[in-house]
């Protein structure tokens, strides 16, 4: 097991009630769970996101912490937060990195794997709502 390692899980969600597809506004939330999978305490210091829509428009977002926090996590501890973004198209992607510092001042980056943002509404059972029928 590495001394410093954060694992990142992402759960994206389309927000139809905050979207206006007719004007090119598609709102998404994403819930991030960061877990210290290393052997020593470490702190998340900053984030760097690359957000792209399906037309190739890309935006970079950099900043300190996440939702106003710079969590210090002991081995096995997790921190979860929800944030959001808007796209001009019904689908896109996000990926990036968290810049972190170990307990002895060692910097390390934690990659955030590419994930999809798709404007698909879900019914009460969690299944996608669609006008298409697949045979």
C-alpha positions in Angstrom: 0.0 0.0 0.0 1.4 3.4 -0.9 2.1 5.9 1.9 0.0 8.5 0.3 -3.0 7.6 -1.9 -6.5 8.9 -2.2 -9.2 7.0 -4.1 -12.0 9.0 -5.8 -15.5 7.8 -6.6 -17.9 10.0 -8.7 -21.7 9.8 -9.1 -23.0 12.3 -11.7 -26.7 13.3 -12.0 -28.7 15.3 -14.5 -30.8 18.1 -12.9 -33.8 18.6 -15.2 -35.5 21.1 -12.8 -32.5 23.4 -13.1 -32.0 23.0 -16.9 -33.5 24.8 -19.9 -32.7 22.6 -22.9 -34.5 25.0 -25.2 -31.9 27.7 -24.4 -28.9 25.4 -24.2 -28.6 25.1 -20.4 -28.0 21.6 -19.0 -27.4 21.4 -15.3 -25.6 18.6 -13.6 -24.6 17.6 -10.0 -21.8 15.3 -9.1 -21.2 13.7 -5.8 -17.5 12.9 -5.0 -16.3 10.5 -2.3 -12.6 10.8 -1.5 -11.1 8.1 0.6 -7.6 8.0 2.1 -6.4 4.5 0.9 -2.8 5.2 1.9 -0.9 4.5 5.1 -0.6 8.1 6.4 -2.8 11.2 6.9 -3.0 13.6 4.0 -4.9 16.7 3.1 -6.7 17.8 -0.1 -5.4 21.3 -0.9 -6.9 22.2 -4.4 -8.8 20.9 -7.4 -8.3 21.2 -11.1 -11.3 20.2 -13.4 -11.4 20.0 -17.2 -15.1 20.2 -18.3 -16.0 19.5 -22.0 -19.3 19.6 -23.8 -20.1 17.4 -26.8 -19.2 20.3 -29.2 -15.7 20.4 -27.9 -16.0 23.6 -25.8 -13.7 23.1 -22.8 -13.4 24.9 -19.6 -10.8 24.6 -16.8 -11.7 25.2 -13.2 -9.0 25.6 -10.6 -9.3 26.5 -6.9 -8.5 25.9 -3.3 -10.3 23.1 -1.6 -13.6 21.6 -2.5 -16.9 23.3 -1.5 -15.0 25.5 0.9 -13.1 22.6 2.6 -9.6 21.3 2.6 -10.2 17.9 4.3 -7.5 16.2 6.3 -8.1 12.5 6.1 -6.6 9.8 8.2 -6.1 6.3 6.6 -9.5 4.8 5.9 -11.4 8.1 6.3 -13.6 9.5 3.6 -15.0 12.9 2.7 -18.0 13.4 0.5 -19.4 16.5 -1.2 -21.7 17.5 -4.0 -21.1 20.2 -6.5 -22.4 21.0 -9.9 -21.8 22.4 -13.4 -23.7 23.6 -16.5 -23.1 22.6 -20.1 -24.3 24.1 -23.3 -25.1 20.6 -24.7 -26.9 17.5 -23.4 -23.7 15.6 -22.8 -20.1 16.1 -21.9 -17.3 14.9 -19.7 -15.3 15.9 -16.7 -11.9 14.8 -15.3 -9.1 16.3 -13.4 -6.9 16.1 -10.3 -6.9 16.9 -6.6 -3.6 18.3 -5.4 -2.8 16.9 -2.0 -0.1 17.1 0.7 1.0 14.2 2.9 1.6 14.6 6.7 5.3 15.2 6.1 4.7 17.9 3.5 5.1 15.6 0.5 2.9 16.9 -2.4 1.0 14.4 -4.6 -1.7 14.5 -7.2 -4.8 12.3 -7.2 -6.3 11.8 -10.6 -10.0 12.0 -11.1 -10.9 9.7 -14.0 -13.0 10.9 -16.9 -16.8 10.6 -16.3 -19.8 11.3 -18.4 -22.4 14.0 -17.9 -25.6 13.0 -19.8 -29.0 14.7 -19.8 -31.0 11.6 -19.1 -34.0 11.8 -16.8 -34.6 8.9 -14.4 -37.9 7.5 -13.3 -38.8 6.6 -9.6 -37.1 3.1 -10.1 -33.9 4.8 -11.2 -34.3 3.6 -14.8 -33.8 6.1 -17.6 -36.9 7.8 -19.0 -36.9 7.7 -22.7 -39.3 7.9 -25.6 -37.4 5.3 -27.5 -38.2 1.6 -27.3 -35.4 -0.8 -27.8 -36.2 -4.2 -29.3 
